[in-house]
Protein backbone atom coordinates (compact mmCIF):
# COMPACT_ATOMS: atom_id res chain seq x y z
CA UNK A 1 0.00 0.00 0.00
CA UNK A 2 1.29 3.46 -0.88
CA UNK A 3 2.06 5.99 1.82
CA UNK A 4 0.03 9.10 0.91
CA UNK A 5 0.33 12.21 3.03
CA UNK A 6 -2.27 14.95 2.95
CA UNK A 7 0.19 17.43 4.41
CA UNK A 8 2.07 19.45 1.83
CA UNK A 9 5.40 20.88 2.87
CA UNK A 10 7.34 23.30 0.73
CA UNK A 11 9.64 26.25 1.24
CA UNK A 12 8.29 27.97 -1.88
CA UNK A 13 5.38 29.80 -0.19
CA UNK A 14 7.70 31.12 2.48
CA UNK A 15 10.26 32.18 -0.11
CA UNK A 16 7.51 34.03 -1.98
CA UNK A 17 6.56 35.81 1.22
CA UNK A 18 10.13 36.96 1.76
CA UNK A 19 10.39 38.15 -1.84
CA UNK A 20 7.13 40.11 -1.53
CA UNK A 21 8.29 41.64 1.76
CA UNK A 22 11.58 42.64 0.12
CA UNK A 23 9.69 44.32 -2.70
CA UNK A 24 7.55 46.24 -0.22
CA UNK A 25 10.65 47.44 1.63
CA UNK A 26 12.26 48.52 -1.65
CA UNK A 27 9.12 50.47 -2.57
CA UNK A 28 9.09 52.20 0.81
CA UNK A 29 12.76 53.13 0.48
CA UNK A 30 12.13 54.52 -3.00
CA UNK A 31 9.19 56.64 -1.79
CA UNK A 32 11.25 57.98 1.09
CA UNK A 33 14.08 58.94 -1.25
CA UNK A 34 11.76 60.57 -3.80
CA UNK A 35 9.95 62.58 -1.12
CA UNK A 36 13.25 63.70 0.34
CA UNK A 37 14.34 64.87 -3.12
CA UNK A 38 10.99 66.60 -3.67
CA UNK A 39 11.48 68.52 -0.43
CA UNK A 40 14.74 69.93 -1.84
CA UNK A 41 13.15 71.36 -5.02
CA UNK A 42 13.26 75.14 -5.19
CA UNK A 43 10.23 77.23 -6.14
CA UNK A 44 11.44 77.89 -9.70
CA UNK A 45 11.69 74.20 -10.55
CA UNK A 46 8.38 73.49 -8.81
CA UNK A 47 6.74 76.16 -10.93
CA UNK A 48 8.25 74.62 -14.07
CA UNK A 49 6.84 71.24 -13.04
CA UNK A 50 3.44 72.78 -12.33
CA UNK A 51 3.53 71.86 -8.64
CA UNK A 52 2.54 74.32 -5.94
CA UNK A 53 4.45 74.61 -2.66
CA UNK A 54 1.30 73.34 -0.89
CA UNK A 55 1.24 70.21 -3.04
CA UNK A 56 4.92 69.62 -2.34
CA UNK A 57 4.42 69.91 1.42
CA UNK A 58 1.40 67.61 1.28
CA UNK A 59 3.41 64.93 -0.55
CA UNK A 60 6.55 65.35 1.58
CA UNK A 61 4.59 65.02 4.83
CA UNK A 62 3.01 61.69 3.87
CA UNK A 63 4.33 58.62 5.69
CA UNK A 64 6.45 56.29 3.53
CA UNK A 65 3.77 53.59 3.44
CA UNK A 66 1.16 55.88 1.84
CA UNK A 67 0.90 56.22 -1.92
C-alpha positions in Angstrom: 0.0 0.0 0.0 1.3 3.5 -0.9 2.1 6.0 1.8 0.0 9.1 0.9 0.3 12.2 3.0 -2.3 15.0 3.0 0.2 17.4 4.4 2.1 19.5 1.8 5.4 20.9 2.9 7.3 23.3 0.7 9.6 26.2 1.2 8.3 28.0 -1.9 5.4 29.8 -0.2 7.7 31.1 2.5 10.3 32.2 -0.1 7.5 34.0 -2.0 6.6 35.8 1.2 10.1 37.0 1.8 10.4 38.1 -1.8 7.1 40.1 -1.5 8.3 41.6 1.8 11.6 42.6 0.1 9.7 44.3 -2.7 7.6 46.2 -0.2 10.7 47.4 1.6 12.3 48.5 -1.7 9.1 50.5 -2.6 9.1 52.2 0.8 12.8 53.1 0.5 12.1 54.5 -3.0 9.2 56.6 -1.8 11.2 58.0 1.1 14.1 58.9 -1.3 11.8 60.6 -3.8 10.0 62.6 -1.1 13.3 63.7 0.3 14.3 64.9 -3.1 11.0 66.6 -3.7 11.5 68.5 -0.4 14.7 69.9 -1.8 13.2 71.4 -5.0 13.3 75.1 -5.2 10.2 77.2 -6.1 11.4 77.9 -9.7 11.7 74.2 -10.5 8.4 73.5 -8.8 6.7 76.2 -10.9 8.3 74.6 -14.1 6.8 71.2 -13.0 3.4 72.8 -12.3 3.5 71.9 -8.6 2.5 74.3 -5.9 4.4 74.6 -2.7 1.3 73.3 -0.9 1.2 70.2 -3.0 4.9 69.6 -2.3 4.4 69.9 1.4 1.4 67.6 1.3 3.4 64.9 -0.5 6.5 65.3 1.6 4.6 65.0 4.8 3.0 61.7 3.9 4.3 58.6 5.7 6.4 56.3 3.5 3.8 53.6 3.4 1.2 55.9 1.8 0.9 56.2 -1.9 
